[in-house]
Amino acid sequence: MRMVRENPSWGYRRMYGELLVSGVTVAASMVWEILKDAGIGPVPELSAL
């Protein structure tokens, strides 16, 4: 949850990737569930430049 607070623009896919790089083995769906259960919704899509 600290990672989420420090990087509010990251979605669950980015969070999942960063966890893998950090050596944490977790399914992407688990990251999504944890964020959803914490009341953190999807990150708004960035508009194309």
N, CA, C, O and CB atoms as a CASP TS submission, in Angstrom:
PFRMAT TS
TARGET T0000
AUTHOR 0000-0000-0000
METHOD Language model
MODEL 1
PARENT N/A
ATOM      1  N   MET     1       0.832  -1.186   0.000  1.00  0.00           N
ATOM      2  CA  MET     1       0.000   0.000   0.000  1.00  0.00           C
ATOM      3  C   MET     1       0.883   1.258   0.000  1.00  0.00           C
ATOM      4  O   MET     1       0.478   2.305  -0.506  1.00  0.00           O
ATOM      5  CB  MET     1      -0.950  -0.007   1.220  1.00  0.00           C
ATOM      6  N   ARG     2       2.081   1.148   0.567  1.00  0.00           N
ATOM      7  CA  ARG     2       2.978   2.302   0.540  1.00  0.00           C
ATOM      8  C   ARG     2       3.310   2.682  -0.902  1.00  0.00           C
ATOM      9  O   ARG     2       3.350   3.863  -1.247  1.00  0.00           O
ATOM     10  CB  ARG     2       4.272   2.003   1.329  1.00  0.00           C
ATOM     11  N   MET     3       3.546   1.683  -1.733  1.00  0.00           N
ATOM     12  CA  MET     3       3.855   1.947  -3.144  1.00  0.00           C
ATOM     13  C   MET     3       2.700   2.671  -3.831  1.00  0.00           C
ATOM     14  O   MET     3       2.920   3.551  -4.664  1.00  0.00           O
ATOM     15  CB  MET     3       4.163   0.631  -3.883  1.00  0.00           C
ATOM     16  N   VAL     4       1.500   2.308  -3.486  1.00  0.00           N
ATOM     17  CA  VAL     4       0.315   2.938  -4.078  1.00  0.00           C
ATOM     18  C   VAL     4       0.227   4.400  -3.647  1.00  0.00           C
ATOM     19  O   VAL     4      -0.040   5.276  -4.469  1.00  0.00           O
ATOM     20  CB  VAL     4      -0.973   2.178  -3.672  1.00  0.00           C
ATOM     21  N   ARG     5       0.448   4.660  -2.370  1.00  0.00           N
ATOM     22  CA  ARG     5       0.390   6.043  -1.881  1.00  0.00           C
ATOM     23  C   ARG     5       1.486   6.903  -2.509  1.00  0.00           C
ATOM     24  O   ARG     5       1.260   8.072  -2.821  1.00  0.00           O
ATOM     25  CB  ARG     5       0.516   6.073  -0.351  1.00  0.00           C
ATOM     26  N   GLU     6       2.667   6.324  -2.693  1.00  0.00           N
ATOM     27  CA  GLU     6       3.788   7.076  -3.250  1.00  0.00           C
ATOM     28  C   GLU     6       3.678   7.278  -4.761  1.00  0.00           C
ATOM     29  O   GLU     6       4.313   8.176  -5.314  1.00  0.00           O
ATOM     30  CB  GLU     6       5.082   6.370  -2.930  1.00  0.00           C
ATOM     31  N   ASN     7       2.875   6.449  -5.433  1.00  0.00           N
ATOM     32  CA  ASN     7       2.747   6.508  -6.897  1.00  0.00           C
ATOM     33  C   ASN     7       1.274   6.425  -7.299  1.00  0.00           C
ATOM     34  O   ASN     7       0.857   5.427  -7.885  1.00  0.00           O
ATOM     35  CB  ASN     7       3.555   5.361  -7.568  1.00  0.00           C
ATOM     36  N   PRO     8       0.489   7.446  -6.999  1.00  0.00           N
ATOM     37  CA  PRO     8      -0.957   7.373  -7.232  1.00  0.00           C
ATOM     38  C   PRO     8      -1.356   7.246  -8.702  1.00  0.00           C
ATOM     39  O   PRO     8      -2.491   6.871  -8.995  1.00  0.00           O
ATOM     40  CB  PRO     8      -1.607   8.585  -6.660  1.00  0.00           C
ATOM     41  N   SER     9      -0.457   7.546  -9.622  1.00  0.00           N
ATOM     42  CA  SER     9      -0.815   7.450 -11.042  1.00  0.00           C
ATOM     43  C   SER     9      -0.571   6.055 -11.614  1.00  0.00           C
ATOM     44  O   SER     9      -0.891   5.803 -12.776  1.00  0.00           O
ATOM     45  CB  SER     9      -0.029   8.471 -11.845  1.00  0.00           C
ATOM     46  N   TRP    10      -0.009   5.145 -10.816  1.00  0.00           N
ATOM     47  CA  TRP    10       0.246   3.787 -11.290  1.00  0.00           C
ATOM     48  C   TRP    10      -1.016   2.951 -11.167  1.00  0.00           C
ATOM     49  O   TRP    10      -1.722   3.016 -10.160  1.00  0.00           O
ATOM     50  CB  TRP    10       1.402   3.138 -10.502  1.00  0.00           C
ATOM     51  N   GLY    11      -1.291   2.177 -12.185  1.00  0.00           N
ATOM     52  CA  GLY    11      -2.387   1.223 -12.151  1.00  0.00           C
ATOM     53  C   GLY    11      -1.902  -0.114 -11.618  1.00  0.00           C
ATOM     54  O   GLY    11      -0.739  -0.268 -11.245  1.00  0.00           O
ATOM     55  N   TYR    12      -2.814  -1.079 -11.589  1.00  0.00           N
ATOM     56  CA  TYR    12      -2.434  -2.368 -11.023  1.00  0.00           C
ATOM     57  C   TYR    12      -1.389  -3.074 -11.871  1.00  0.00           C
ATOM     58  O   TYR    12      -0.571  -3.815 -11.326  1.00  0.00           O
ATOM     59  CB  TYR    12      -3.652  -3.250 -10.870  1.00  0.00           C
ATOM     60  N   ARG    13      -1.384  -2.874 -13.186  1.00  0.00           N
ATOM     61  CA  ARG    13      -0.384  -3.529 -14.030  1.00  0.00           C
ATOM     62  C   ARG    13       1.016  -3.008 -13.738  1.00  0.00           C
ATOM     63  O   ARG    13       1.965  -3.788 -13.654  1.00  0.00           O
ATOM     64  CB  ARG    13      -0.718  -3.323 -15.505  1.00  0.00           C
ATOM     65  N   ARG    14       1.148  -1.714 -13.585  1.00  0.00           N
ATOM     66  CA  ARG    14       2.454  -1.134 -13.261  1.00  0.00           C
ATOM     67  C   ARG    14       2.893  -1.586 -11.876  1.00  0.00           C
ATOM     68  O   ARG    14       4.060  -1.915 -11.661  1.00  0.00           O
ATOM     69  CB  ARG    14       2.405   0.413 -13.333  1.00  0.00           C
ATOM     70  N   MET    15       1.954  -1.602 -10.943  1.00  0.00           N
ATOM     71  CA  MET    15       2.255  -2.042  -9.590  1.00  0.00           C
ATOM     72  C   MET    15       2.722  -3.496  -9.596  1.00  0.00           C
ATOM     73  O   MET    15       3.677  -3.851  -8.906  1.00  0.00           O
ATOM     74  CB  MET    15       1.026  -1.875  -8.682  1.00  0.00           C
ATOM     75  N   TYR    16       2.056  -4.315 -10.364  1.00  0.00           N
ATOM     76  CA  TYR    16       2.416  -5.724 -10.508  1.00  0.00           C
ATOM     77  C   TYR    16       3.842  -5.852 -11.047  1.00  0.00           C
ATOM     78  O   TYR    16       4.640  -6.623 -10.514  1.00  0.00           O
ATOM     79  CB  TYR    16       1.419  -6.450 -11.442  1.00  0.00           C
ATOM     80  N   GLY    17       4.160  -5.106 -12.090  1.00  0.00           N
ATOM     81  CA  GLY    17       5.496  -5.145 -12.670  1.00  0.00           C
ATOM     82  C   GLY    17       6.564  -4.717 -11.684  1.00  0.00           C
ATOM     83  O   GLY    17       7.625  -5.338 -11.609  1.00  0.00           O
ATOM     84  N   GLU    18       6.301  -3.672 -10.933  1.00  0.00           N
ATOM     85  CA  GLU    18       7.271  -3.196  -9.952  1.00  0.00           C
ATOM     86  C   GLU    18       7.470  -4.213  -8.828  1.00  0.00           C
ATOM     87  O   GLU    18       8.581  -4.369  -8.322  1.00  0.00           O
ATOM     88  CB  GLU    18       6.821  -1.853  -9.373  1.00  0.00           C
ATOM     89  N   LEU    19       6.412  -4.894  -8.441  1.00  0.00           N
ATOM     90  CA  LEU    19       6.544  -5.935  -7.419  1.00  0.00           C
ATOM     91  C   LEU    19       7.412  -7.082  -7.924  1.00  0.00           C
ATOM     92  O   LEU    19       8.243  -7.609  -7.185  1.00  0.00           O
ATOM     93  CB  LEU    19       5.161  -6.461  -7.004  1.00  0.00           C
ATOM     94  N   LEU    20       7.216  -7.471  -9.197  1.00  0.00           N
ATOM     95  CA  LEU    20       8.042  -8.532  -9.769  1.00  0.00           C
ATOM     96  C   LEU    20       9.512  -8.141  -9.786  1.00  0.00           C
ATOM     97  O   LEU    20      10.378  -8.948  -9.447  1.00  0.00           O
ATOM     98  CB  LEU    20       7.576  -8.863 -11.182  1.00  0.00           C
ATOM     99  N   VAL    21       9.796  -6.899 -10.182  1.00  0.00           N
ATOM    100  CA  VAL    21      11.177  -6.415 -10.206  1.00  0.00           C
ATOM    101  C   VAL    21      11.778  -6.431  -8.798  1.00  0.00           C
ATOM    102  O   VAL    21      12.975  -6.660  -8.625  1.00  0.00           O
ATOM    103  CB  VAL    21      11.240  -4.990 -10.799  1.00  0.00           C
ATOM    104  N   SER    22      10.939  -6.186  -7.808  1.00  0.00           N
ATOM    105  CA  SER    22      11.393  -6.165  -6.416  1.00  0.00           C
ATOM    106  C   SER    22      11.570  -7.573  -5.839  1.00  0.00           C
ATOM    107  O   SER    22      12.028  -7.735  -4.708  1.00  0.00           O
ATOM    108  CB  SER    22      10.406  -5.384  -5.563  1.00  0.00           C
ATOM    109  N   GLY    23      11.203  -8.586  -6.626  1.00  0.00           N
ATOM    110  CA  GLY    23      11.355  -9.960  -6.162  1.00  0.00           C
ATOM    111  C   GLY    23      10.131 -10.529  -5.474  1.00  0.00           C
ATOM    112  O   GLY    23      10.199 -11.609  -4.888  1.00  0.00           O
ATOM    113  N   VAL    24       9.011  -9.822  -5.535  1.00  0.00           N
ATOM    114  CA  VAL    24       7.769 -10.292  -4.918  1.00  0.00           C
ATOM    115  C   VAL    24       6.988 -11.073  -5.962  1.00  0.00           C
ATOM    116  O   VAL    24       6.640 -10.533  -7.011  1.00  0.00           O
ATOM    117  CB  VAL    24       6.918  -9.100  -4.355  1.00  0.00           C
ATOM    118  N   THR    25       6.712 -12.338  -5.683  1.00  0.00           N
ATOM    119  CA  THR    25       5.955 -13.176  -6.609  1.00  0.00           C
ATOM    120  C   THR    25       4.476 -13.092  -6.235  1.00  0.00           C
ATOM    121  O   THR    25       4.059 -13.531  -5.163  1.00  0.00           O
ATOM    122  CB  THR    25       6.462 -14.661  -6.577  1.00  0.00           C
ATOM    123  N   VAL    26       3.715 -12.526  -7.133  1.00  0.00           N
ATOM    124  CA  VAL    26       2.281 -12.341  -6.903  1.00  0.00           C
ATOM    125  C   VAL    26       1.589 -12.297  -8.261  1.00  0.00           C
ATOM    126  O   VAL    26       2.188 -11.871  -9.249  1.00  0.00           O
ATOM    127  CB  VAL    26       1.992 -11.033  -6.074  1.00  0.00           C
ATOM    128  N   ALA    27       0.353 -12.726  -8.314  1.00  0.00           N
ATOM    129  CA  ALA    27      -0.420 -12.676  -9.553  1.00  0.00           C
ATOM    130  C   ALA    27      -0.970 -11.268  -9.755  1.00  0.00           C
ATOM    131  O   ALA    27      -1.302 -10.575  -8.793  1.00  0.00           O
ATOM    132  CB  ALA    27      -1.571 -13.714  -9.529  1.00  0.00           C
ATOM    133  N   ALA    28      -1.062 -10.854 -11.018  1.00  0.00           N
ATOM    134  CA  ALA    28      -1.607  -9.531 -11.328  1.00  0.00           C
ATOM    135  C   ALA    28      -3.028  -9.399 -10.784  1.00  0.00           C
ATOM    136  O   ALA    28      -3.418  -8.328 -10.320  1.00  0.00           O
ATOM    137  CB  ALA    28      -1.592  -9.281 -12.852  1.00  0.00           C
ATOM    138  N   SER    29      -3.794 -10.474 -10.839  1.00  0.00           N
ATOM    139  CA  SER    29      -5.165 -10.426 -10.338  1.00  0.00           C
ATOM    140  C   SER    29      -5.202 -10.197  -8.826  1.00  0.00           C
ATOM    141  O   SER    29      -6.138  -9.583  -8.313  1.00  0.00           O
ATOM    142  CB  SER    29      -5.899 -11.720 -10.689  1.00  0.00           C
ATOM    143  N   MET    30      -4.196 -10.682  -8.121  1.00  0.00           N
ATOM    144  CA  MET    30      -4.126 -10.463  -6.672  1.00  0.00           C
ATOM    145  C   MET    30      -3.867  -8.992  -6.364  1.00  0.00           C
ATOM    146  O   MET    30      -4.450  -8.435  -5.434  1.00  0.00           O
ATOM    147  CB  MET    30      -3.024 -11.342  -6.044  1.00  0.00           C
ATOM    148  N   VAL    31      -2.989  -8.365  -7.147  1.00  0.00           N
ATOM    149  CA  VAL    31      -2.724  -6.932  -6.975  1.00  0.00           C
ATOM    150  C   VAL    31      -4.016  -6.158  -7.205  1.00  0.00           C
ATOM    151  O   VAL    31      -4.339  -5.250  -6.440  1.00  0.00           O
ATOM    152  CB  VAL    31      -1.605  -6.442  -7.953  1.00  0.00           C
ATOM    153  N   TRP    32      -4.751  -6.509  -8.245  1.00  0.00           N
ATOM    154  CA  TRP    32      -6.015  -5.844  -8.557  1.00  0.00           C
ATOM    155  C   TRP    32      -7.003  -6.013  -7.403  1.00  0.00           C
ATOM    156  O   TRP    32      -7.660  -5.053  -7.003  1.00  0.00           O
ATOM    157  CB  TRP    32      -6.616  -6.404  -9.866  1.00  0.00           C
ATOM    158  N   GLU    33      -7.109  -7.232  -6.866  1.00  0.00           N
ATOM    159  CA  GLU    33      -8.023  -7.498  -5.751  1.00  0.00           C
ATOM    160  C   GLU    33      -7.654  -6.691  -4.510  1.00  0.00           C
ATOM    161  O   GLU    33      -8.527  -6.131  -3.848  1.00  0.00           O
ATOM    162  CB  GLU    33      -8.025  -8.987  -5.416  1.00  0.00           C
ATOM    163  N   ILE    34      -6.364  -6.632  -4.197  1.00  0.00           N
ATOM    164  CA  ILE    34      -5.918  -5.885  -3.018  1.00  0.00           C
ATOM    165  C   ILE    34      -6.269  -4.411  -3.161  1.00  0.00           C
ATOM    166  O   ILE    34      -6.763  -3.791  -2.220  1.00  0.00           O
ATOM    167  CB  ILE    34      -4.401  -6.054  -2.807  1.00  0.00           C
ATOM    168  N   LEU    35      -6.014  -3.855  -4.331  1.00  0.00           N
ATOM    169  CA  LEU    35      -6.335  -2.438  -4.561  1.00  0.00           C
ATOM    170  C   LEU    35      -7.841  -2.204  -4.497  1.00  0.00           C
ATOM    171  O   LEU    35      -8.298  -1.221  -3.914  1.00  0.00           O
ATOM    172  CB  LEU    35      -5.787  -1.972  -5.925  1.00  0.00           C
ATOM    173  N   LYS    36      -8.604  -3.108  -5.097  1.00  0.00           N
ATOM    174  CA  LYS    36     -10.065  -2.979  -5.084  1.00  0.00           C
ATOM    175  C   LYS    36     -10.595  -3.053  -3.658  1.00  0.00           C
ATOM    176  O   LYS    36     -11.445  -2.252  -3.271  1.00  0.00           O
ATOM    177  CB  LYS    36     -10.716  -4.075  -5.952  1.00  0.00           C
ATOM    178  N   ASP    37     -10.099  -4.012  -2.873  1.00  0.00           N
ATOM    179  CA  ASP    37     -10.549  -4.167  -1.484  1.00  0.00           C
ATOM    180  C   ASP    37     -10.176  -2.956  -0.620  1.00  0.00           C
ATOM    181  O   ASP    37     -10.854  -2.653   0.361  1.00  0.00           O
ATOM    182  CB  ASP    37      -9.949  -5.439  -0.879  1.00  0.00           C
ATOM    183  N   ALA    38      -9.100  -2.275  -0.993  1.00  0.00           N
ATOM    184  CA  ALA    38      -8.670  -1.076  -0.261  1.00  0.00           C
ATOM    185  C   ALA    38      -9.436   0.164  -0.722  1.00  0.00           C
ATOM    186  O   ALA    38      -9.211   1.260  -0.207  1.00  0.00           O
ATOM    187  CB  ALA    38      -7.159  -0.854  -0.441  1.00  0.00           C
ATOM    188  N   GLY    39     -10.338  -0.004  -1.688  1.00  0.00           N
ATOM    189  CA  GLY    39     -11.131   1.120  -2.172  1.00  0.00           C
ATOM    190  C   GLY    39     -10.414   1.983  -3.193  1.00  0.00           C
ATOM    191  O   GLY    39     -10.808   3.123  -3.439  1.00  0.00           O
ATOM    192  N   ILE    40      -9.361   1.439  -3.788  1.00  0.00           N
ATOM    193  CA  ILE    40      -8.605   2.181  -4.786  1.00  0.00           C
ATOM    194  C   ILE    40      -9.066   1.724  -6.162  1.00  0.00           C
ATOM    195  O   ILE    40      -8.845   0.580  -6.559  1.00  0.00           O
ATOM    196  CB  ILE    40      -7.066   1.976  -4.607  1.00  0.00           C
ATOM    197  N   GLY    41      -9.701   2.626  -6.873  1.00  0.00           N
ATOM    198  CA  GLY    41     -10.242   2.299  -8.179  1.00  0.00           C
ATOM    199  C   GLY    41      -9.193   2.378  -9.269  1.00  0.00           C
ATOM    200  O   GLY    41      -8.027   2.672  -9.004  1.00  0.00           O
ATOM    201  N   PRO    42      -9.612   2.115 -10.495  1.00  0.00           N
ATOM    202  CA  PRO    42      -8.672   2.181 -11.610  1.00  0.00           C
ATOM    203  C   PRO    42      -8.150   3.595 -11.832  1.00  0.00           C
ATOM    204  O   PRO    42      -8.826   4.578 -11.531  1.00  0.00           O
ATOM    205  CB  PRO    42      -9.331   1.671 -12.880  1.00  0.00           C
ATOM    206  N   VAL    43      -6.956   3.675 -12.354  1.00  0.00           N
ATOM    207  CA  VAL    43      -6.340   4.957 -12.660  1.00  0.00           C
ATOM    208  C   VAL    43      -6.964   5.461 -13.962  1.00  0.00           C
ATOM    209  O   VAL    43      -7.094   4.699 -14.920  1.00  0.00           O
ATOM    210  CB  VAL    43      -4.770   4.833 -12.777  1.00  0.00           C
ATOM    211  N   PRO    44      -7.348   6.725 -14.003  1.00  0.00           N
ATOM    212  CA  PRO    44      -7.903   7.250 -15.263  1.00  0.00           C
ATOM    213  C   PRO    44      -6.882   7.118 -16.383  1.00  0.00           C
ATOM    214  O   PRO    44      -5.681   7.278 -16.169  1.00  0.00           O
ATOM    215  CB  PRO    44      -8.330   8.732 -15.104  1.00  0.00           C
ATOM    216  N   GLU    45      -7.375   6.824 -17.576  1.00  0.00           N
ATOM    217  CA  GLU    45      -6.482   6.680 -18.729  1.00  0.00           C
ATOM    218  C   GLU    45      -5.855   8.020 -19.062  1.00  0.00           C
ATOM    219  O   GLU    45      -6.496   9.066 -18.958  1.00  0.00           O
ATOM    220  CB  GLU    45      -7.240   6.122 -19.954  1.00  0.00           C
ATOM    221  N   LEU    46      -4.606   7.973 -19.459  1.00  0.00           N
ATOM    222  CA  LEU    46      -3.929   9.194 -19.881  1.00  0.00           C
ATOM    223  C   LEU    46      -4.405   9.546 -21.287  1.00  0.00           C
ATOM    224  O   LEU    46      -4.543   8.668 -22.139  1.00  0.00           O
ATOM    225  CB  LEU    46      -2.373   9.026 -19.838  1.00  0.00           C
ATOM    226  N   SER    47      -4.650  10.802 -21.519  1.00  0.00           N
ATOM    227  CA  SER    47      -5.088  11.199 -22.860  1.00  0.00           C
ATOM    228  C   SER    47      -3.878  11.243 -23.786  1.00  0.00           C
ATOM    229  O   SER    47      -2.771  11.596 -23.381  1.00  0.00           O
ATOM    230  CB  SER    47      -5.811  12.583 -22.829  1.00  0.00           C
ATOM    231  N   ALA    48      -4.116  10.883 -25.010  1.00  0.00           N
ATOM    232  CA  ALA    48      -3.023  10.872 -26.008  1.00  0.00           C
ATOM    233  C   ALA    48      -2.615  12.313 -26.314  1.00  0.00           C
ATOM    234  O   ALA    48      -3.454  13.211 -26.389  1.00  0.00           O
ATOM    235  CB  ALA    48      -3.463  10.130 -27.329  1.00  0.00           C
ATOM    236  N   LEU    49      -1.336  12.508 -26.484  1.00  0.00           N
ATOM    237  CA  LEU    49      -0.832  13.845 -26.788  1.00  0.00           C
ATOM    238  C   LEU    49      -0.871  14.130 -28.266  1.00  0.00           C
ATOM    239  O   LEU    49      -0.481  15.215 -28.697  1.00  0.00           O
ATOM    240  CB  LEU    49       0.578  14.010 -26.275  1.00  0.00           C
TER
END
